[in-house]
Amino acid sequence: MGSSDSAPLDELEVKARVEDPDSVRRALERAGARLEFRGAMLDRRFDRDGELAARDEVLRLRIFQAADGAAARLTDPHAAVAILERAGFEVTLRIDRTVEVYRLGEAVLRLEWYPAMDVLMEVEGEPAAIEGAIPATGLPRESFLPESLPDFVGRYEARTGRSARLTERRT
């Protein structure tokens, strides 16, 4: 095996379903979490004829549109999409959500509202940072699962009998 410096970085995160986002927001504020962003977060995943999927790789463009109209991290995300498309990539997955992103210590906590699905709380970071941040949400530890978004989609659909919708836009 190669050195750890060349190993791919995997996201470390857990997610929980949130029934009362206002309570979670208040708990985070009481715990001293700092709001870093509020607005739309649009994920676009790209591939070229399945070559990235075949290597278990992902090319993702994440677009942040602040609720207050402030400039996003990328001033013209549509130009970035156009460049990728001209290079032969196409969007293979779209996920649109409204988010509130908080930081507490070394952990990033994100409340996520989807077009038609449960509200989720995601906590990212190193394991110790994740475990230290979870109590600040006010949610029980056992509600946080190290599972992917499709797992939560499946639970929502099984529980409600309705199809989840993760995107509003076609950009």
C-alpha positions, 0 to 999 in steps of 0.5 A, spaced: 500 500 500 502 507 498 503 512 504 497 515 507 499 522 504 496 519 497 490 515 500 483 518 498 480 522 503 473 519 505 468 524 508 466 522 515 459 524 517 453 522 520 446 524 519 439 524 523 432 525 521 430 532 524 422 533 526 423 540 529 429 544 526 427 550 530 429 546 537 435 544 533 437 551 531 436 553 538 440 548 541 446 549 537 446 556 538 446 555 546 452 550 545 456 556 541 455 553 534 457 559 529 452 560 523 457 560 517 452 559 511 444 560 510 441 559 503 441 554 497 446 548 496 446 545 490 450 539 488 452 536 481 455 530 480 459 529 473 461 523 469 464 522 462 461 515 459 461 512 466 469 512 467 469 515 474 463 511 476 468 505 474 473 507 478 469 509 484 470 516 483 466 522 484 467 529 480 462 534 484 461 541 483 457 544 490 454 551 488 452 555 494 447 561 493 446 565 500 439 567 502 441 574 503 444 575 496 451 575 498 456 572 493 457 565 492 464 561 493 464 561 485 462 567 482 459 564 476 458 556 477 454 556 470 460 557 467 464 551 471 458 547 469 459 549 461 466 548 462 465 541 464 460 539 459 465 542 454 470 537 456 465 531 455 462 531 462 455 530 464 451 531 470 449 524 473 446 526 479 442 533 482 441 534 489 438 541 491 437 543 498 436 549 503 441 549 508 444 552 515 451 550 516 454 551 523 461 550 526 462 547 533 470 546 534 472 542 528 465 539 526 461 542 521 453 541 522 448 542 517 441 542 517 438 540 510 431 541 507 430 538 501 424 539 496 420 533 498 423 529 504 425 529 511 429 535 514 436 532 516 442 534 520 449 532 518 455 532 522 462 532 519 469 531 521 474 527 525 470 522 529 472 525 536 469 532 533 463 529 531 462 525 537 463 532 541 458 536 537 452 531 537 450 533 544 450 540 541 444 538 537 439 536 542 438 530 538 439 523 541 446 519 539 442 513 537 438 517 531 445 519 528 447 514 523 453 513 518 449 512 512 448 515 506 443 520 503 439 514 499 438 510 505 434 516 508 431 517 502 428 509 502 426 510 510 422 516 508 419 513 502 417 507 506 415 511 512 410 515 508 409 512 502 411 518 498 416 519 493 422 523 495 424 529 491 431 531 492 432 536 486 428 542 484 432 545 478 435 542 472 442 546 472 
